[in-house]
């Protein structure tokens, strides 16, 4: 038997989901272990810290019943994902266990869930338009193949419904093999039932990883990595274009904080670990395109901003790493507008790479600029109207106020109706013509 397969009975303490072992030799970070339960059965764990001959193991399951005499078997293997095109159309838990009552498939290969970093020199510029079905994204903040574009929401806003709409309606302009990898983290029972109903009605290609609130915290950290490992395999080994939709990254960061606290690490801002930025980067930076390869990984993470604070560490650091943001508005939601996207603080920094002649439409950029300009003017005039009243404004200013109202009711609001990018642009152009607005 190899040294790395030795069984250790040197557990010094158990703290929640963490086990500390002493006098451990020949161990590596991320190594998978098996913990033998005194009452029979076993649990899986992962080495998350090595300090001399003391090792810290994160247990993927309930540690109740374990004691310091429990046996821990080291496997000499890191956590890997079973990769195959058979993953398409399947639903898994956060630990890659099937949830769809279908049998396991035979993997074509096993891949490390941490992935391989993309050499910056080998990165290709994100390009080509991905249609989501929402006008506020497709026409005004276009998502581009290879981009990472977060959706910033607030508690109580319909981010769940918006994520479901993208899951159902997203497609790659111009056709091609397109797959959505959906990762849902920390779901309540209601959210779980909702997403399972959505997945049951899916027509296109997808793969889903679902983690529920009552399941082990470590699964909340593993699920995005499993999803991204699958996305990279489909994209760069099978030339598919993959959209990774993750909801909600706030639950991921809270799980990271919980594990960090259990490890007694020094906290950073708001109690989150000091390595939160690098940890988020290790996920977000797996999106992109590689020169010479046909596939791509595009990412749409949903971030619920605690206390509606966009300067909170989670949205703040996400904004540093990603290429823009889609911001949801509580005010628009209260008016019954769906999706309640506030287009003024929203931004897609790579929009220019996916629009124009041969991609969307030749007048796309010009029309989007005009819509932004006039809507911004109307929004500013609302504050002036609150002071001087509508009668105190000029006829031109009242026209701008009306335009802002109609813009929100007819372009931003679309309910559950899917729009193509051409329909979105036509709606915007019709608004400009109705109000006789020029550039």
N, C-alpha and C positions, 0 to 999 in steps of 0.2 A: 504494500500500500504506500502511495506517495505521501510525503509529509503534509502536503496541502490538503489531503483528504482525512487528516487525523480528526478525531473527535475530542473536543475539549469539554471538561466539566469544571471550568474555572470562572464561572459567573460570580462576579463580586456584588452586583446590585442590579435591580430592575426598577426603572423609573418610567412609568407609563408605557409607551411603545418602544422604549430604549433598553438595551441590555449591555452592561459593561462586563468585559472579560479581561482577566489578567493572564500573563505568561503565555501569550500567543505568538507563535513564530511563523515566518514565511507567509504573511498575509498581504493582500493588496487592496487598495481603495476600490470600493464598488464591488467587491467579491460577494457572490451569492452564498448564503449559508442556510442550513436547515436546522431548526430547533425542534428537538424531540420533546413532546409534551408528556409529563409524568403519567397522565391518564390515557396515553395512546394518541396516535396521530402526530402530525408535525406541522410546523409553521415555517414559512419562508422569511428570510431576512436579508439585509444588505449591509455591508461594512461602510459606515459613513465617516469614521474618524479613526486614525491610528496615532497613538502617542506612546512611542517606545514599544513595550510589549503589552500595552493596554489598548484594547480594541472596543469601539462603540458600534453596536449593531442596531439598525432600525428594523423592527419587526413588522411584517405586513399582516397584521391581524391582531386579535385580542390576546394580551399577555396574561390575563387572569388565569391563575392556576400554575404558572411557571414558578420555579424556585431556583435557588442558587445551585442546586444539584442537577439542573436540567442539562442535557447533552446538546452541544452545538457542533454541527459538522460543517467544515469549510470545503467548498467545492472546487476551488481553483478556477472559477469561471465568473465573468462579469455578467450583468443582466443583459440579455439579448432578446431581440424581437424575431418571431418567426415570419419571414417575409415571403410573399407570394401574391400573384395577381388574384388568387382566390379570396383575398381579403375584401375585394370589391363586393358590395352588397351585404356585408356582414356587420353585426353589432357585437361589440365586446365590452367587457368591464375595464376599469382602469388598470387592471393587472393582466389584460389580454385574455381573459376567460370568456368564452362565447356566452352571449345573452339571448341569442335568437333560436335556441333549441336545435341548432344545426351542429353536425359533428365537426370536430377540429379538422383542419386541412393539413396536407403534407407540405411543409415549407420548402421553397426552392433554395433558400439560404437563410442563415441566421445573421442578423446585423446588430451591432452595438446600438443601444437606444440613445447614446450621446451623439451619434452621428459623426461625420468627419467635417471639420470646418472647411468652408469654401475658400480657396486661395483668392485673395483680393484681385490678383492679377488675372485669374481665370474667370472672374465674374463678368458676365455679359450685361449690358445695359437693359434694365426692364423695358419692355415694349409690348405693344398689342393690347387691345382693349378686352376686358372681361366685363360682361354685362350682368348686373345684379338684379335687374327688373325694377329698381327704384330710381326715379328721376333725379332726386337730389344727389345721388352718387353718380349715375351714368352720365348725366348731362352737365353737372356742376362740379363734381369732385371725382373724376373718373378713376376707376381702379385699373391698374396696369399689371400685366402678367410679370410676376417676379417681385412685385411690390409688397410691402407690409404696411397696412393701413388700419389703425385701430378705430373702434367705435367707442366713444366716451359716453356713458350713460349715467343716470342718477337712479337712486332707489325709487321704485314705483313706476318707472318709465317702461314702455313696452319693448325693451331690448330683446326679450325672449321671442316676441312675435316677429321682430325685425330679423333676428338670426334665423328663424324658421323660414321666413320669406326668401332670404338669400340662399338657404339650404335647398329650397325647392326650385328656385328660379334662376340661379346663377348658370351662366353658360359662357363658353369661349366664342367670341366673334370670329366668324370664318370657319367654324367647325373644328374638328380634331378630337382626339381622345381627351376628355375632360372628366375629372373626378373631384368630388368634394370629400375631404377628410374632416369629419365633425368630431370635436372633442368637447364634452360637457362636464363641468367640474362642480362638485358639491351640490348636486341637485336635491331639492326637496321632493317629497312624494308627488306633489302636484306638477312640478316642473318635469319630473321623470316621466309621468304619464303623458304629459303634453308632447314632449319630444319623441317618445316612442310611437305616439299616434302619427306624428309628422313623418317619421322614418318609415312607418308601415305604408304610407301612401307615396313614397318616393318613386319616381319613374327613372331618373338618371342614375349614373354611377356614384356610389358613395361608400365610405367606410366610417363607422362610428365607434367612439370610445366613450362610455358613459360611466361617470363616477358619482355615486350618491352620497348625500351628506353623512349618513351613518356608517359609511365604509371607512377603512383605515386611511389615515391622513396621508400616508406614504403613497397611496394610489393616486391621490390628487397631484402629487409631484411626478409620478411616473406616466400618467395618461397622456399629457402633451408630448412627452418624449417618445412614447410608443407611436402616437399619431404622426409625429414628424419623421420618425424612422420609416414608417410605411409610405409617407408622402415622398420622401427622398428616393426610396426604392422605385416607386411607380414612375417618378419623374425622370430620374437619371439612369435607370436600368431598362425602362420600358417606354421612354419617350412620351409620357403623358403629361398634361398640364394639370396640376393639382392645386386646388384652393383649400387651405387649411383654415377652418372656422373654429375658434376656441372661445367658449363662454363658460365661466367668467374668470378672467385673469386675477381678479381681486380675491377669489376663493383660493386660487393657486398661491398667491402671495401670503395670504393669511395662514395657509398650511405651512409655508416655508418659515413664517415667523414662529408658529407653534413648535416646529421641530427645532428651530434655532434656540428657543427658550428652554426646551427640554435638554438641549446640549449645553446649557449654561453659557452661551456665547454672549459677548458684550453687544447690547442692542444699539442700533443706529436711530435714524429718524422714525418717530412714532412706534418704536419698538421693533421695527423690521431689521433684519440683519444687515450689516454693513456691506455685504456682498450682493444685495438685492439687484443692483444695476448689472453686475456681471452675470448673475443668474438669469435675469430676463434677457440679456443679450445672447446668452447661450441658446435660447429658444428662438428669439426674433431673427437673429442673423442666419438661421438655417433656411430662411426664405431667399429666393433668388434664381438666377439663371446662370448656366455655365457655358462658356464658349465651346462650340463644337458639339454640344448636346442639345437635342431638340426639346426636352422636357423643361418644366419650370415648377417652382413651389412659390405660391402666393399666399399671404397670410392676412386674415381678418380677425384679430383678437378683440373680444368685447371686454371693456373695463368699466365696472361700476365704480364711480368716484365716491368714496366715503364722504358723507356730509356735503355732497354736491361740490366738493372742493377740487378744482382742476389742478391746484398746486400740491395736492396730497402726493406723497412719494410714489405711489403706484402710477397714476396718470402722468406725473411729472417726469419720471424716469422713462416711462414708455414713450413719451413724446420726444425725448432725446434720441432714442434708438430708431424709431420708425420714421416713415416718410409722409407725415401728415396726420390728420385725424378727422373723424366724422363725429360731430357733437350733437347729442340729443337735447331737446329743450323741454323743460317742465311747463313753460308757458304755452307752447304750441300743443302739448299733450292735453292741457286743461281745456283747450279750445276744440278738442276732438279731432285734431289733425294727426294722421298716421301716414308715413312715419314722421315723428316730430323732430325732424332734422333741422337744426339751426344752421343755415348755409353760410352765414357770415363768419363765424369762428371756425367753420369746417374748412379743410384744405387737403388737396392731394398734390404733393410736390412733384409727382411724376406724371401728372395729367397730360402734359404736353407730349409725352412719349406715346400716348395711346389714342390720340384724336387727330382729326384732320382728314384730308383727302386719302382715300384708300383704306381708312380705318373706321371712322364714324361718318363724318360729313365735313365738307370743306368749310362750311360756315360755323362749325362747332365752337371754336375758340372765340370768335368775334361775338357770337350770340350769347355765350356764357358770360363774357365780360360785360355786355350791355345789360343782361338780366341782373347781375351782381350790382352794377352801378346804380340802376334805378331802384332796386329793392333796398339797397343801403340808404339811398336818399329818403325813401319812404319811411324806413325805420327811424331815421334821425328826426324826421318831421313829427313823429308820434310824440316825442318828448316836448317839442314846441307846442303841439296841439294841446297837451295837458296844461300848458301855462296860459296860452292866449285864446284857446278854444278854436273850433273849426272855422268859425266865421271870421276869425282874425287872420286867416291864411289867405294867400293869393289863390287864384284859380288853378295855376300851375302846381302849387303846393298841394292843393286838395286832390288833384289828379294823381300825384305821387303817392298820397295816402291811400287812395283807392287801389292803385296798382299794387302796393304792398299787401293789402288785404286779399285781393284776387290772386296774387302770386302764391300766397300761403294756402288758399282754399283750392286752387286748381292745379298748381304745379307741384308744390310740396305734398299736399294731401292727395293720396290715391287709394286709400283703403287697402283692400286685399287684391286689387287689380294689378296684374303685371303689365309693365310698359316696356316696349323695346326702346332702344336709344333713339330711333327715328321718331317714335311717338312722343318721347320726352322733348326732343328738340322742336317738333312741330307744335307742341303745346306752348312752349316758351315763345316761339315765333308768333303764334296766334295772339298771345298776350301783348307783345310789342305792337302788333298791327292794330289790335282793338283800342289801345290807348294812344295810337298814332305817335309812338315814341321812336325817335331816331337814335343813332349812336350817342 
